[in-house]
Amino acid sequence: MKGRIVLSGNGIWKIVYGQPEKMLPDQFKAASKTALLAAMSIENAPAVSLSKIQLKKTAAGITAEIDAAGDERFYGGF
C-alpha cells in the first residue's frame, strides 16, 4: 500500500494512505479560516518527504511516525 501527500490549503499538506473510509473526521470540523490561510505563503512542495514518514496499517487503523522538532505544529486526526 502506497501513500501520497496532497496539498489541502496554503501551508497544509495531507497524507493519504490506502482507501479512505466513507466518513472522515474532516467532514465534521469547523469551517477553515480561509482569509488567514490565503495570507500564508504558498508552498509548492511539502516540507517533509513521504520517504521520511513511516506508515503502518494496524488493527485499529493507520499510524504515521515522523521525527519532528519541538517547535513544529501538526494539524489533523490525533
JOHUNOR-V33317 format. One record per residue. N is the residue number from 1. RES is the residue in three letters. PSI is psi in whole degrees, 0 to 359 (NA if undefined). NEAR is the number of other ideal C-beta (glycine too) atoms within 10 Angstrom. Layout:
# JOHUNOR-V33317
N,RES,PSI,NEAR  N,RES,PSI,NEAR
This chain:
# JOHUNOR-V33317
1,MET,130,9  2,LYS,151,8  3,GLY,169,13  4,ARG,157,9  5,ILE,129,16  6,VAL,148,10  7,LEU,127,14  8,SER,339,15  9,GLY,168,14  10,ASN,121,14  11,GLY,3,16  12,ILE,121,15  13,TRP,143,17  14,LYS,136,14  15,ILE,128,18  16,VAL,127,11  17,TYR,121,19  18,GLY,202,12  19,GLN,117,7  20,PRO,147,8  21,GLU,165,8  22,LYS,321,6  23,MET,120,7  24,LEU,148,10  25,PRO,326,9  26,ASP,350,10  27,GLN,346,7  28,PHE,6,7  29,LYS,164,10  30,ALA,157,5  31,ALA,145,5  32,SER,151,13  33,LYS,75,10  34,THR,323,10  35,ALA,318,7  36,LEU,319,10  37,LEU,320,13  38,ALA,332,11  39,ALA,345,10  40,MET,155,11  41,SER,148,6  42,ILE,126,8  43,GLU,135,12  44,ASN,350,5  45,ALA,146,9  46,PRO,153,16  47,ALA,339,9  48,VAL,136,15  49,SER,143,9  50,LEU,333,14  51,SER,343,6  52,LYS,357,11  53,ILE,126,16  54,GLN,115,10  55,LEU,133,16  56,LYS,138,11  57,LYS,132,11  58,THR,175,7  59,ALA,331,4  60,ALA,350,6  61,GLY,226,11  62,ILE,140,14  63,THR,146,11  64,ALA,125,14  65,GLU,136,10  66,ILE,144,12  67,ASP,139,9  68,ALA,148,10  69,ALA,157,5  70,GLY,337,4  71,ASP,7,5  72,GLU,148,10  73,ARG,140,6  74,PHE,146,8  75,TYR,133,12  76,GLY,193,12  77,GLY,84,10  78,PHE,NA,4
